[in-house]
């Protein structure tokens, strides 16, 4: 059974940093592209970052580019999101997700974690 | 960015009825569209990708149609467990973008 379990969320002040983790199990982690997607309270979904199987390629929307860094450790079957210079608008539930396309060509998500809450407030 | 306009935002229907949710893209996205369902306390679930391909495990009462800019998710013969939130997502180009969501309530 595929499982994605996020951790590392919490309350953080504006301008500070936070690192999220996602522990994956039930599949060969190193074979899949992975991603982070977020959802602000009472808002819709927003894609945050995607990483290739080896970690050599990463993709971000402009809203987080230069502030967030996605990474992975295939030996530990873990995905990470380093978030720097946090803003109040980064307040959201952050979901770890697996890309459904084995080759990473199609960026839809076939498995999601339950999410972890990040609150940016002073 | 490709804007995804999803409608309606709210839908209430009785078991056994059929419902449709629309998703319109601001430019042609071919068939690079996915549909997701979320129920309270549960993880998001992929229902359909490539516009009309059912993900393994998705009940056959769900169907997806459309290509280009107009897409539809149809649920035939609603079951009580179909309540929840539904979102569309385009993956034709980055940034990946989602519709605003449809809340489906069962009468």
Interface residues (C-beta under 8 A of the other chain):
Chain A: X4 X44 X45 X46 X47 X50 X59 X61 X62 X95 X97 X100 X106 X107 X108 X109 X110 X111 X112 X113 X114 X115
Chain B: X32 X34 X36 X42 X43 X44 X45 X46 X49 X50 X55 X87 X89 X91 X94 X95 X96 X97 X98 X99 X100 X101
